[in-house]
Amino acid sequence: LLEPIGETVKVVTYERKTPLVVAKQALGNMFTKVQPADCIVCFSKKEIFAITRQLQKRGINPAVIYGSLPPGAKLAQAAKFNDPNDPCNVLVATDAIGMGLNLNIRRIIFRTITRSGKLVPNYAALQIAGRAGRYGTKHEQGVVTTVKPGDLSLLETILAKPVEPIKAVGIAPNFEQIEEFSFHLREPSFLSLLDMFDSICSVSDHFFLCTIPKLKEMATAINDIPLTLKVRHTLCTSPITLKQNKFLVEAFVNIARRFSSGQPLTADWLFEMVGWNPRSVNSLEDLAHLENVYPVLETYLWLSLRYPDMLPDEEIVRDGSIEIDNLIREGMDNVSKLLPDVKQGSSKKRSKRKAETARGSG
C-alpha cells in the first residue's frame, strides 16, 4: 500500500499483558446485575440516556461518554469513573471509549452487537472489548459479555475471528487536483466538479476515494453562495460535520455568506450567530445546544489558522470554546438532574389513561 506513494512505516506489534475472557453467561437484566467497574456499551446517545435513567432509578449514577462530547468533557467523565474516591463506579458509553481513553474497566457489557443495523465488525468489537482489564489497571483480567443471551455466542465468534488485513486505503483529492480538473471544464460549480471527479477518477485496487460524500453534503449547503474555488474547498474540508443537523448547517452557511461578503468574521458576529448565552446546563436540550455550539467554535479556530485576516479573534473564540467545554463538563457531572423523572413520567401516563377511561365510561 505504501510503496506506490514512496512511504515507509515501522510496524510495532504488542501483545496483551492481561487475559480477556468471554463470560459464560449473558447478563440478562443488566439493571439488577450491574457491578462496580462495569461499562455498558451501546451505539446511540438516545440509548445511553435511556440506560442512564434506568440505572439512576436504582441509585446508580454512572459516568457517561459519547462521541459528540468535547474531548475535555470525555476526559473529565473518564477521570470521574477512574477515581476510587468518587462514588461513580459504572460507565455507560458508546464505542467512543475504544480510542484514546485509559479506563479502569473490569467488564464490558455489550447492550447490543449490532451497529447501524449490522453486526459490529471484529476489529471494532476487539477494540471495545479490549478496554476491559487493561494492563496497568487494578483488574487482573478483563471480562466481556452481552445483555441478550442470543448475542453472547455471536460475540464470541466475532472476537475469535482474525482481523482482516487492510487491503485498500482511502485517499481524497487535494485542492490542486480539483483546481487542475476545473481548468478543463467551463465554469463548473464545485459540486459538479466533485460529481465528475467522483465518476471519472480511477484508482488502483489498493485505494478508494473517500470523504467525497461529506464534501458533497457541505458543497450542496453553500452551492449558491459566490466564493472562490479555493475558499469553497477550504470551507468544505473544515472539521465540522453537518449530518443534516439544522443548527450546524445554518451556522456553516452563515460562515460561507460572511466570507462571500468580504467582512471579517469577528467574535461578536460569531457569538451572535450561534445565539451566545452561556449558562449552566439545566436540561438535555441545553446540553445538546452547547454540543452544537462547540464544533462551530472549533471550526472558527481551524479556519483562523488559514485565514487569520478574515477570522481575527482566535483568542476570544478559544476562550469561548473553553467556557463551553467547562459548561458541558458541569452538565455531565449533574446528568442525573437533566434526565426526566421516570417515575413521575410513568405516573403522569397512568393518570392520563385513568382520566381517559373515566371520560369514556361517562
Stockholm file with secondary structure:
# STOCKHOLM 1.0

chainA/1-362         LLEPIGETVKVVTYERKTPLVVAKQALGNMFTKVQPADCIVCFSKKEIFAITRQLQKRGINPAVIYGSLPPGAKLAQAAKFNDPNDPCNVLVATDAIGMGLNLNIRRIIFRTITRSGKLVPNYAALQIAGRAGRYGTKHEQGVVTTVKPGDLSLLETILAKPVEPIKAVGIAPNFEQIEEFSFHLREPSFLSLLDMFDSICSVSDHFFLCTIPKLKEMATAINDIPLTLKVRHTLCTSPITLKQNKFLVEAFVNIARRFSSGQPLTADWLFEMVGWNPRSVNSLEDLAHLENVYPVLETYLWLSLRYPDMLPDEEIVRDGSIEIDNLIREGMDNVSKLLPDVKQGSSKKRSKRKAETARGSG
#=GR chainA/1-362 SS CCGGGTCCCCCCCCCCSSCEEECSSCCSSHHHHCCTTEEEECSCHHHHHHHHHHHHHTTCCCEEECTTSCHHHHHHHHHHHHCTTSSCCEEEECGGGGSSCCCCBSEEEESCSEETTEECCHHHHHHHHTTBTCTTSSCSSEEEEESSHHHHHHHHHHHHSCCCCCCCEEECCCHHHHHHHHTTSSSCCHHHHHHHHHHHCCCCTTEEECSHHHHHHHHHHTTTSCCCHHHHHHHHTSSCCCTTCHHHHHHHHHHHHHHHHTCCCCHHHHHHHTTCCCCCCCSHHHHHHHHHHHHHHHHHHHHHHHCTTTSCCHHHHHHHHHHHHHHHHHHHHTHHHHSCCHHHHHHHHHHHHHHHHHHHHC
#=GC SS_cons         CCGGGTCCCCCCCCCCSSCEEECSSCCSSHHHHCCTTEEEECSCHHHHHHHHHHHHHTTCCCEEECTTSCHHHHHHHHHHHHCTTSSCCEEEECGGGGSSCCCCBSEEEESCSEETTEECCHHHHHHHHTTBTCTTSSCSSEEEEESSHHHHHHHHHHHHSCCCCCCCEEECCCHHHHHHHHTTSSSCCHHHHHHHHHHHCCCCTTEEECSHHHHHHHHHHTTTSCCCHHHHHHHHTSSCCCTTCHHHHHHHHHHHHHHHHTCCCCHHHHHHHTTCCCCCCCSHHHHHHHHHHHHHHHHHHHHHHHCTTTSCCHHHHHHHHHHHHHHHHHHHHTHHHHSCCHHHHHHHHHHHHHHHHHHHHC
//
